Amino acid sequence: MSQSIDRNEALAQIKAALKKRGLKFSVTGGRGTAWGWLHIDLLPSDYKKLAGDDSAINSRLGLMNYKLGLTGHSSISIPSASDYYREYIDRANGITPTVTGTPYWD
């Protein structure tokens, strides 16, 4: 069994990996009851800069999904669990995930 990883460590590792790859996306942690969840999205400045140009926004979202090895997401929500954190740390580093998160809710 792999060692647990906490929210703040996961945030830092995902941000650092994306930055190292030259990718500028917003990586934030949830608040309140969603405290452990993480979110990856376009930067707020991208939405402002591209306001009204849906094709440009969709293109930028498509790039985000492609770089993370995903399809069809407008933003990415990462559940509060070490296996999900590790999966997205790997994705942010541009490697095939060594573990895949599994839902822990109904």
Secondary structure by P-SEA (a helix, b strand, c coil): cbbbbcaaaaaaaaaaaaaaaccbbbbbbbccccccbbbbbccaaaaaaacccaaaaaaaaaaaaaaaccccccbbbbcccaaaaaaaaaaaacccccbbbbbccc
